[in-house]
Amino acid sequence: MDARAVAVIPARYQSSRLPGKALALIGGRPMICHVAERTRRARGLGRVIVATDDPRIRDAVLPTGVEVAMTRPDHPTGTDRLAEVAARLEADVVLNVQ
């Protein structure tokens, strides 16, 4: 992959099975931060973006240096949230990280 490959990590706070899952602490840090940082280490990605509608998730991710895209709150699935972000990108490949 090259610089035009983008990974998008859809994240929402109101998870149906485990609300707040993205912010659940693992080793003292929010799970979404672990996912974002590990994704950023993948070779061949130009950008990594966390897509969320929740300011708590945004605020947790920003200190990691990973980009955050705020999305509409009405998406029924993570793939729909990713599609909103992908429509704004100039990328050859968009990777859905879930």
PyMOL commands that set and color helices and strands:
alter all, ss='L'
color gray80, all
select helices_A, chain A and resi 21-23+31-40+55-64+78-86
alter helices_A, ss='H'
color red, helices_A
select strands_A, chain A and resi 5-10+25-26+29-30+47-52+67-70+93-96
alter strands_A, ss='S'
color yellow, strands_A
deselect
rebuild
show_as cartoon
